[in-house]
Amino acid sequence: MPVAILTKALPATAKRPRRIRAWTGDGGYSHISPWPECVDRDVSAFWAAALAMLKQHGLGWDVQEMTYGATEGGYVFTFAASKLTPELNYRVGRERTLSVTF
């Protein structure tokens, strides 16, 4: 099953302009794209970097229904098929159970 795609803005340095890094959540693949001149901090720039990574590594993942969320320095793209149930129960400590409702 495909994993999440993470992206992060890389600031300009003395030798390199601003760029976007895209990588898979398992660390298996990575790609650095130049920053598009026409956008500032738009999700489409990060999405383009994620797609460029998929193309570079020949990953034939179906990305038609991906979802995304913002992080401090970029975005995370996930697959719509990866869903949680509305209520998630898990153990906290030895005898307590925490219930989380979405």
N, C-alpha and C positions, 0 to 999 in steps of 0.2 A: 504494500500500500504506500502511496506517496506520502511524504512528510510535509510539514509546514515550510514555507519559504519566508525567511526573515530578511529585512532590508535595513540599511542604516546609511545616513548621510555621512560622508567623509569630508572634513573641512579642507580647504585649500592649504597647501604648504608652500614653502619657498620654491619648490621644484615641481609641484603638481597642482592642477586646478581642483576645484570641488568635484567630488565624484559620489557615486552610490555603490555600495557593496550589497550584493544579494548572495544568500547562502541557504542551504537546506538545514533544517533543524537537527539532523543527525550529523552534520558536518561533512557529509560526503561530497558535496559540490559547492563551488563558490565562483563568483564572477564580479568584476568591478567594471562599472559603466561610467562613461563621462556624464557630467550633469547636463541635461538639456538646456540650451540657452534660453528657450522661450518660457520656462516655468520657474517659479521660486521654490515653494515647498508644497507641491501638489502631489496627491496620491498617484496620478498618472505617470510621473517621473519614476517613482519607485516600482510601479507595476511594469513599466518598460524595462527596468533593470532586471526584474524577476523573470520576465519573458526572455530577455537576452541570455540569462543564465541557462534557462531550459533549452534554448536553441543551441548554445555553445556546447552543451554536454549531451545533446541528442536525447533528452528526456521527453518521451511521448506522453506526458501526463495530460489528462483532460482538464483544462482550466476554464471551461465554459461557465461553471457555477461556483467559482471560488469566492470566499468572503474575506474581509480584511478588517484589521483593527490597527489603530495608531499606537506607537510606542514612543518613548522619549526621543529617539533619534531617527525614526523611520516608520515602517509598517510591517505587519506580519500578515501573510496571506495563507489562508487555510482552505481546506476542501469542505464543501457544503455537506458531504456525506459523513463528515466527522461531527456528530451531534451528541450532546448530552441529554439525558432525560430531564424533565422539569424539576425533579426532586432528587437530590443526591445525598445519601446518608453514608457517613464513614465514622470509624471509631477514633476517638480522641482519648489518649491515655488508656487506662485499664478498664474502666467501667462506664465511661460516658460516651454518648453518641451525639455527634453534631449533625444537625439537619440544615441543609442549604437549599433554598427554593429560588428558582430563577423566574 
